[in-house]
């Protein structure tokens, strides 16, 4: 999903958050730590999101679809791969 598609989805949906689960996002952390060797703060800077957003994403807590798209783009992975069900 591209950033433009994520924006469109956000505009057309009545809810701005998805994934109401507390399961850790193992794939997300693997890409950040093992493949990119980035801290949470570095990913937040590169994706132009807050550190809190990165922490929520790793914990599997709800974040906005725009944030999902920004994080996926920074990590070079499809949104659906990082956030199943998004």
Backbone as CSV, one residue per row, in Angstrom:
resi,resn,N_x,N_y,N_z,CA_x,CA_y,CA_z,C_x,C_y,C_z
1,UNK,0.845,-1.172,0.000,0.000,0.000,0.000,0.891,1.236,0.000
2,UNK,0.641,2.125,-0.897,1.430,3.351,-0.964,0.913,4.358,0.060
3,UNK,1.688,5.379,0.305,1.268,6.425,1.235,-0.013,7.081,0.722
4,UNK,-0.108,7.294,-0.577,-1.309,7.904,-1.142,-2.525,7.022,-0.910
5,UNK,-2.376,5.708,-1.099,-3.484,4.796,-0.847,-3.873,4.795,0.621
6,UNK,-2.884,4.875,1.498,-3.168,4.904,2.928,-3.950,6.151,3.294
7,UNK,-3.605,7.270,2.691,-4.332,8.513,2.952,-5.767,8.370,2.478
8,UNK,-5.952,7.814,1.302,-7.290,7.617,0.766,-8.102,6.702,1.669
9,UNK,-7.499,5.614,2.143,-8.192,4.697,3.043,-8.600,5.397,4.331
10,UNK,-7.720,6.247,4.833,-8.015,6.955,6.068,-9.183,7.905,5.884
11,UNK,-9.228,8.569,4.744,-10.310,9.508,4.474,-11.638,8.775,4.343
12,UNK,-11.614,7.579,3.748,-12.860,6.872,3.496,-13.328,6.036,4.672
13,UNK,-12.477,5.792,5.638,-12.877,5.020,6.812,-13.368,5.928,7.919
14,UNK,-14.299,5.422,8.698,-14.805,6.224,9.807,-13.908,6.124,11.040
15,UNK,-13.089,5.073,11.122,-12.175,4.922,12.248,-10.747,5.166,11.779
16,UNK,-9.953,5.818,12.605,-8.587,6.142,12.198,-7.556,5.150,12.713
17,UNK,-7.966,4.165,13.505,-7.018,3.183,14.004,-7.515,1.787,13.695
18,UNK,-6.572,0.860,13.617,-6.907,-0.533,13.371,-6.070,-1.412,14.274
19,UNK,-6.298,-2.718,14.177,-5.540,-3.705,14.933,-5.651,-3.498,16.440
20,UNK,-6.780,-3.799,16.978,-6.967,-3.673,18.420,-6.504,-4.956,19.105
21,UNK,-5.203,-5.183,19.086,-4.614,-6.361,19.689,-3.390,-5.943,20.491
22,UNK,-2.998,-6.772,21.430,-1.818,-6.432,22.213,-0.681,-7.408,21.940
23,UNK,-0.762,-8.207,20.869,0.316,-9.119,20.514,1.480,-8.331,19.926
24,UNK,2.692,-8.614,20.370,3.850,-7.901,19.823,3.990,-8.152,18.319
25,UNK,4.441,-7.159,17.608,4.639,-7.260,16.169,6.080,-7.700,15.925
26,UNK,6.286,-9.009,15.842,7.618,-9.588,15.731,8.281,-9.213,14.405
27,UNK,7.531,-9.249,13.306,8.092,-8.929,11.990,8.582,-7.481,11.954
28,UNK,7.809,-6.591,12.518,8.154,-5.171,12.566,9.490,-4.983,13.292
29,UNK,9.609,-5.593,14.460,10.840,-5.459,15.244,12.023,-6.104,14.522
30,UNK,11.790,-7.247,13.893,12.858,-7.917,13.150,13.426,-7.002,12.064
31,UNK,12.558,-6.370,11.300,13.033,-5.460,10.255,13.807,-4.293,10.849
32,UNK,13.274,-3.721,11.939,13.919,-2.554,12.548,15.281,-2.897,13.130
33,UNK,15.359,-3.975,13.882,16.576,-4.298,14.610,17.545,-5.144,13.786
34,UNK,17.063,-6.265,13.274,17.956,-7.228,12.634,18.362,-6.842,11.219
35,UNK,17.447,-6.250,10.457,17.791,-5.911,9.080,18.312,-4.480,8.922
36,UNK,17.731,-3.538,9.631,18.153,-2.134,9.502,19.114,-1.688,10.592
37,UNK,19.111,-2.389,11.730,19.945,-2.012,12.867,19.646,-0.587,13.328
38,UNK,18.351,-0.268,13.394,17.896,1.060,13.820,17.318,1.002,15.220
39,UNK,17.514,2.069,15.966,16.817,2.228,17.237,15.386,2.654,16.930
40,UNK,14.546,2.606,17.941,13.165,3.082,17.774,13.173,4.562,17.394
41,UNK,14.076,5.311,17.998,14.157,6.748,17.727,14.592,7.011,16.286
42,UNK,15.528,6.196,15.784,15.987,6.366,14.398,14.858,6.079,13.415
43,UNK,14.101,5.020,13.655,12.964,4.711,12.785,11.930,5.827,12.849
44,UNK,11.655,6.329,14.037,10.686,7.419,14.180,11.123,8.636,13.364
45,UNK,12.406,8.957,13.425,12.925,10.106,12.673,12.793,9.865,11.176
46,UNK,13.185,8.692,10.715,13.145,8.395,9.279,11.720,8.325,8.737
47,UNK,10.781,7.877,9.575,9.391,7.753,9.146,8.582,9.016,9.422
48,UNK,9.170,9.971,10.121,8.483,11.210,10.491,7.235,10.930,11.336
49,UNK,7.426,10.066,12.350,6.377,9.778,13.324,6.997,9.913,14.711
50,UNK,6.185,9.849,15.735,6.705,9.971,17.097,7.300,8.649,17.572
51,UNK,8.153,8.740,18.562,8.698,7.536,19.181,7.594,6.698,19.806
52,UNK,6.577,7.351,20.324,5.441,6.643,20.908,4.736,5.798,19.852
53,UNK,4.633,6.311,18.633,3.998,5.552,17.546,4.791,4.292,17.238
54,UNK,6.108,4.389,17.211,6.947,3.218,16.952,6.763,2.198,18.074
55,UNK,6.753,2.646,19.316,6.582,1.731,20.439,5.225,1.036,20.379
56,UNK,4.180,1.777,20.047,2.853,1.181,19.917,2.823,0.144,18.798
57,UNK,3.439,0.465,17.675,3.465,-0.461,16.543,4.153,-1.766,16.936
58,UNK,5.250,-1.679,17.657,5.959,-2.888,18.073,5.171,-3.707,19.080
59,UNK,4.380,-3.042,19.890,3.562,-3.765,20.875,2.272,-4.300,20.266
60,UNK,1.985,-3.927,19.019,0.757,-4.377,18.378,-0.458,-3.561,18.769
61,UNK,-0.226,-2.368,19.303,-1.323,-1.488,19.681,-1.791,-0.689,18.466
62,UNK,-3.013,-0.172,18.500,-3.539,0.567,17.345,-2.737,1.835,17.037
63,UNK,-2.476,2.033,15.750,-1.888,3.281,15.256,-2.650,3.658,13.995
64,UNK,-2.536,4.889,13.573,-3.268,5.342,12.392,-2.727,4.676,11.131
65,UNK,-3.561,4.596,10.131,-3.140,4.011,8.862,-2.057,4.845,8.188
66,UNK,-2.094,6.141,8.391,-1.042,7.003,7.829,0.296,6.658,8.473
67,UNK,0.297,6.455,9.789,1.528,6.064,10.474,2.000,4.700,10.003
68,UNK,1.064,3.760,9.801,1.429,2.447,9.271,2.142,2.592,7.931
69,UNK,1.586,3.425,7.066,2.171,3.623,5.736,3.559,4.254,5.826
70,UNK,3.724,5.228,6.708,5.025,5.888,6.868,6.074,4.918,7.396
71,UNK,5.684,4.108,8.380,6.618,3.140,8.955,6.993,2.070,7.936
72,UNK,6.012,1.584,7.203,6.280,0.564,6.189,7.212,1.099,5.108
73,UNK,6.988,2.326,4.688,7.842,2.928,3.665,9.276,3.063,4.179
74,UNK,9.431,3.528,5.398,10.773,3.690,5.969,11.492,2.338,6.077
75,UNK,10.754,1.286,6.391,11.353,-0.041,6.534,11.454,-0.781,5.204
76,UNK,10.845,-0.226,4.161,10.918,-0.849,2.842,10.121,-2.129,2.730
77,UNK,8.972,-2.169,3.389,8.126,-3.365,3.372,6.678,-2.969,3.103
78,UNK,5.899,-3.863,2.516,4.477,-3.572,2.297,3.733,-3.445,3.627
79,UNK,2.741,-2.571,3.679,1.944,-2.373,4.887,1.347,-3.692,5.340
80,UNK,0.786,-4.468,4.409,0.149,-5.724,4.769,1.093,-6.740,5.383
81,UNK,2.355,-6.657,5.054,3.351,-7.565,5.636,3.646,-7.192,7.088
82,UNK,3.712,-5.895,7.353,4.017,-5.432,8.710,2.792,-5.384,9.615
83,UNK,1.654,-5.085,9.015,0.425,-4.923,9.787,-0.677,-5.773,9.174
84,UNK,-0.650,-7.078,9.395,-1.673,-7.950,8.826,-3.080,-7.494,9.235
85,UNK,-3.962,-7.493,8.294,-5.327,-7.062,8.565,-5.543,-5.580,8.400
86,UNK,-4.489,-4.859,8.056,-4.613,-3.401,7.884,-5.271,-3.080,6.557
